[in-house]
């Protein structure tokens, strides 16, 4: 068993949150630059260049990329030989649901520290319907844990904005549904998201699994590099076809027209029930913030 | 593309009537921040006949919840949030004198009717450009609902804040 200190995990998550808030990933910046060069609509190209300039200002002047610094979604790949060495004297967990000193407590401690020290916006309310009181720490994070072989801990922090998340959708298709029908529905989800969700988008698609698995896949898909296609040829072609259909909508940056409605479409799949064909679309804005570290 | 128009807050009826969907504008002067919860409270105050925390007549509301300011700075990132979430509340504010809103994205039919009936506009600015837009904000102070944190109402002084007329007072929209 390999013991990783509670503090080490918290510090790693803290620094991932801060860098996500201020530094647009290289592949996203490269996709914006390429789109700005290819864009045939001058007004749309101007907006794309403003987004590139925004990323430069954010990094150089330490102003967050976007005021919505997001809900922290943390994907954990925990080696089966990894154990957390608890912080000494820690009696209270960051969240009521967690044991003080465990992995989830360490992650939430890191998120709270990152959002506080990094001057990021605290956008989490404790109760969804009744009081909606802000927790003032941006915790609890949404944590998805996977146990894998080995003795390493891989942490990916995605800070997800509310505006684009609000436009994400799920649909349960008949298992006999044709590829074209699913493409039409996905394109319509993107069209409906429109100007409200800050295009150009990155579109995460989860196909298969069950109700919750397809939604999780659609978000996990967003962790992939934008220029990396699905390893399966059928789904790689689906990604390419979806991207051209979406860009043919003409929504453009900010929904004001243009060739660039999405920067990429990323599809992930899973086996599913003979009766089901679940499909989920996670809409991500151009401020596509995610950072990974391996301990 | 037409020449960029300069707007000085508060706005007059004539200012609003000079604007057409698609016009690029640069806004200067005082604008007030408000998001979901602040809108709900403002409308409750109007219904109760209470005094509002700022003069609504001719006012511009900016749909934004900024990040905290670093020491020595006026404000953090400050880009627009989705305007349509304010659709249930905006008509009441427009009927009571609000002349412009700054946000991003679409507005519903009731808002568009109110823009026509009372002569007001909806401006869209660059969603997700919170760092760039913050440079146009030279002063910020919380004036109401401090308990709401980022969602409190702030009076911002803005200089040449860039936006586009998304919905004008004649029923036209920049969105297809």
Interface residues (C-beta under 8 A of the other chain):
Chain A: X43 X47 X50 X51 X53 X54 X55 X57 X58 X61 X62 X63 X64 X65 X66 X67 X68 X69 X119 X120 X121 X122 X123 X132 X134 X136 X161 X163 X166 X194 X195 X196 X197 X198 X250 X254 X255 X256 X257 X285 X286 X287
Chain B: X1 X37 X64 X65 X66 X67 X68 X69 X70 X76 X77 X78 X79 X81 X82 X83 X84 X104 X105 X106 X124 X126 X127 X128 X129 X130 X131 X132 X134 X135 X148 X149 X150 X164 X174 X175 X176
